[in-house]
Amino acid sequence: MLTQLERIFYLLRRLLTINRDLDLIKINQGLLLSKINTSNKYSHLSDYEFKVFSQWGEDGIIQHLTKHIEIKNKTFIEFGVEDFFESNCRFLLQKDNWNGFVIDGSSRNIKRLKESYFYWKHSINALCSFITRDNIDQLLSISGFDKEVGILSVDIDGVDYFVLEKLTDWTPRILIVEYNAIFGMNRAVSVPYASNFVRTKKHYSNLYYGASLPAFVHLANNMNMALVGVNSSGSNAFFVRRDLLSENVGEVSISDCFVRAKFREGRDRNGILNCQAGRQDLSSLMHLPLVDVINQENLRFFDVHG
């Protein structure tokens, strides 16, 4: 007869087994979807989307890009990953056995990742650190990777532009960044830099963070990288080194691919999700400062909204 404590441990072990089995099913479905995509040529990068472990459809897009771009080093660096259970590069890690290095500012998130069943099975290292533009180059060097990484994925919901700007010696073949669609498609703007920027503390709406797509295109051009598309949810943009562009992966303009965010993550003054989105009332943000990253002009949100 099992004691109550023994029953609890037994149930926990069963849950872990179920989760592993479900992940295996998802990975196998991803394998099939990846093969289907290989036999098709779509008009837009977002047409290749499918989701295994990514938040939206990034898994499918990444599979398409890595199949048609020569990757010298099968390595990825992803920061702002939370516990990595839902992330851009987890499917790449488990399906294709790439080497990974991830960073998140929460010790609880990193602890959960390191305790996961897949952490010991694959070549991935995880680091807990709050990222700034002053420490990012040093943090990435801990990975031990060649600076020509296969994929660099940036999503810290804050001063992403200024952090990425500091990685002048890194030459990823594929770059993924989260852009903030509420800043529109006409101005290259970002929230001003602050080393202690925390999205949830800067403005109660949870919508004031990051940079516009034109800002990241400007920065990517300086890195010799070309915009090749965005996802259909209007959150992530994908860039490829210009010398690797081909018939299967070509450059696109902002006007041809820009997508306003479909998700609604706004919050009220009490921190309660109110499903506010970029196309709804944003009057509470209009006074907030922005900076034009091209000419360093100081702006307000009302200068770019519309």
HULINSUL-V814968 format. One record per pair of residues at least 4 apart in sequence whose ideal C-beta (glycine too) atoms are under 8 Angstrom apart, sorted by the first residue. I is the first residue (numbers start at 0). J is the second residue. Records with the same first field share a line. If there is no record, write none. Layout:
I->J + J
//
This chain:
1->5 + 6 + 9
2->6
3->7
4->8
5->9
6->10
7->11
8->12
9->13
10->14
11->15
12->16
13->17
14->18
15->19 + 116
16->20
17->21
18->22 + 116
19->23 + 116
20->24
21->25
22->26 + 93 + 117
23->27
24->28
25->29 + 51 + 52
26->30 + 51 + 90 + 93 + 94
27->31
28->32 + 51
29->33 + 49 + 51 + 58 + 62 + 90 + 94
30->34 + 94
31->35
32->36 + 49 + 59
33->37 + 49 + 59 + 62 + 66 + 94
34->38
35->39
36->47 + 49 + 59 + 62 + 63
37->66
40->247
41->46 + 47
42->46
43->228 + 256
44->60 + 63 + 227 + 228 + 229 + 230 + 237 + 251 + 256
45->56 + 60 + 228 + 229 + 230 + 231 + 258
47->56 + 59 + 60 + 62 + 63
48->55 + 56 + 57 + 58 + 59 + 60 + 230 + 231
49->56 + 58 + 59
50->54 + 55 + 56 + 57 + 58 + 59
51->58 + 89 + 90 + 94
52->58 + 84 + 85 + 86 + 89 + 90 + 93
53->57 + 58 + 61 + 85 + 86 + 87 + 89 + 90
54->85 + 86 + 87 + 234
55->230 + 231 + 232 + 234 + 235
56->60 + 230 + 231 + 232
57->61 + 87 + 175 + 230 + 235
58->62 + 87 + 90 + 91
59->63
60->64 + 228 + 230 + 237
61->65 + 87 + 88 + 90 + 91 + 150 + 173 + 175
62->66 + 90 + 91
63->67 + 248
64->68 + 173 + 227 + 237 + 239 + 248
65->70 + 91 + 95 + 149 + 150 + 173
67->245 + 247 + 248
68->172 + 173 + 239 + 243 + 245 + 248
69->172 + 243
70->149 + 172
71->145 + 147 + 149 + 172
72->144 + 145 + 147 + 148 + 149
73->95 + 96 + 97 + 98 + 149
74->97 + 98 + 99 + 100 + 142 + 144 + 145 + 148 + 149 + 150
75->88 + 91 + 92 + 97 + 98 + 99 + 100 + 148 + 149 + 150 + 151 + 152
76->99 + 100 + 101 + 102 + 139 + 142 + 144 + 148 + 150 + 151 + 152 + 171
77->83 + 86 + 87 + 88 + 99 + 100 + 101 + 102 + 150 + 151 + 152 + 154
78->101 + 102 + 103 + 130 + 138 + 152 + 153 + 154 + 155
79->102 + 103 + 130 + 153 + 154 + 155 + 156
80->86 + 101 + 102 + 103 + 108 + 112 + 154
81->85 + 86 + 103 + 105 + 108
82->103 + 108 + 109 + 111 + 112 + 115
83->89 + 101 + 103 + 108 + 112 + 115 + 123 + 125
84->89 + 111 + 112 + 115
85->89
86->101 + 152
87->150 + 152 + 154 + 175 + 235
88->92 + 97 + 99 + 101 + 150 + 152
89->93 + 117
90->94
91->95 + 97 + 99 + 150
92->96 + 97 + 99 + 117 + 121 + 122 + 123
93->117 + 121
96->121 + 122
97->122 + 149
98->122 + 123 + 144
99->121 + 122 + 123 + 124
100->123 + 124 + 125 + 126 + 139 + 141 + 142 + 144
101->112 + 123 + 124 + 125 + 126
102->125 + 126 + 127 + 128 + 130 + 138
103->108 + 109 + 112 + 125 + 127
104->127 + 128 + 129 + 130 + 155
105->109 + 127
106->110 + 127
107->111
108->112 + 127
109->113 + 125 + 126 + 127
110->114
111->115
112->118 + 125
113->118 + 125
114->118
116->120
117->121
118->123 + 125
124->142
126->138 + 141
128->134 + 138
130->134 + 135 + 138 + 155 + 162
131->135 + 158 + 162 + 194
132->158 + 161 + 162 + 164 + 165 + 192 + 194
133->165 + 194
134->138
135->139 + 162 + 165 + 166
136->140 + 165 + 166 + 168 + 169
137->141
139->144 + 166 + 169
144->148
146->168 + 169 + 170
147->169 + 170 + 171 + 172
148->169 + 171 + 172
149->171 + 172 + 173
150->171 + 172 + 173 + 174 + 175
151->166 + 169 + 171 + 173 + 174 + 175
152->174 + 175 + 176
153->159 + 162 + 163 + 174 + 175 + 176 + 177
154->159 + 175 + 176 + 177 + 235
155->159 + 162
156->177 + 198 + 208 + 209
157->190 + 196 + 197 + 198 + 208 + 209
158->162 + 189 + 190 + 192 + 193 + 196
159->163 + 176 + 177 + 189 + 209 + 210
160->164 + 189 + 209 + 210 + 214 + 215 + 218 + 292
161->165 + 189 + 192
162->166
163->176 + 215 + 218
164->218
170->222 + 240
171->224 + 240
172->239 + 240 + 243
173->237 + 238 + 239 + 240
174->219 + 222 + 224 + 237 + 238 + 239
175->235 + 236 + 237 + 238
176->215 + 235 + 236 + 238
177->209 + 234 + 235 + 236
178->182 + 209 + 210 + 211 + 212 + 214 + 215 + 229 + 234 + 235 + 236
179->206 + 208 + 209 + 210 + 211
180->212 + 233 + 234 + 257 + 258 + 259 + 260 + 277
181->206 + 260 + 277 + 281 + 284 + 304
182->186 + 188 + 209 + 210 + 211 + 214 + 289 + 300 + 303 + 304
183->211 + 303 + 304 + 305
184->211 + 212 + 213 + 253 + 254 + 257
185->213 + 303
186->211 + 213 + 291 + 298 + 302 + 303
187->210 + 211 + 213 + 214 + 216 + 217 + 291 + 292 + 293
188->210 + 211 + 213 + 214 + 289 + 290 + 291 + 292 + 298 + 303
189->209 + 210 + 211 + 214 + 289 + 290 + 292
190->196 + 201 + 207 + 208 + 209 + 210 + 287 + 288 + 289 + 290
191->288 + 289 + 290 + 297
192->196 + 290
196->201 + 208
197->201
198->205 + 207 + 208
199->205 + 270
201->207 + 208
202->206 + 207 + 283 + 284 + 287
203->266 + 267 + 268 + 270 + 283
204->265 + 266 + 275 + 281 + 283 + 284
205->264 + 265 + 266
206->264 + 265 + 275 + 277 + 281 + 284
207->284 + 287 + 300
210->214 + 215 + 292
211->215 + 303
212->216 + 229 + 236 + 253 + 257
213->217 + 253
214->218 + 292
215->219 + 236 + 238
216->220 + 226 + 236 + 253
217->221 + 292 + 293
218->222 + 292
219->224 + 225 + 226 + 238
220->224 + 225
222->238
223->240 + 241 + 242
224->238 + 239 + 240 + 241
225->238 + 239 + 240 + 241 + 244 + 250
226->236 + 237 + 238 + 250 + 251 + 252 + 253 + 256
227->237 + 238 + 239 + 244 + 248 + 249 + 250 + 251
228->236 + 237 + 251 + 256
229->233 + 234 + 235 + 236 + 237 + 256 + 257 + 258
230->234 + 235 + 237 + 258
231->258 + 261
232->258 + 260 + 261 + 262
233->258 + 259 + 260 + 261 + 262
234->260 + 262
239->243 + 244 + 248
240->244
241->250
243->248
244->248 + 249 + 250
245->249
251->255 + 256
252->256
253->257
259->277 + 278
260->276 + 277
261->276
262->276
263->274 + 275 + 276 + 279
264->272 + 275 + 276
265->272 + 273 + 274 + 275 + 276 + 279
266->270 + 271 + 272 + 273 + 275
267->271 + 273
275->279 + 280 + 281
277->281
281->285 + 300 + 304
284->300 + 304
285->299 + 300 + 301 + 304
286->299 + 300 + 301
287->299 + 300
288->297 + 298 + 299 + 300
289->297 + 298 + 299 + 300 + 302 + 303
290->295 + 296 + 297 + 298
291->295 + 296 + 297 + 298
298->302 + 303
300->304
//
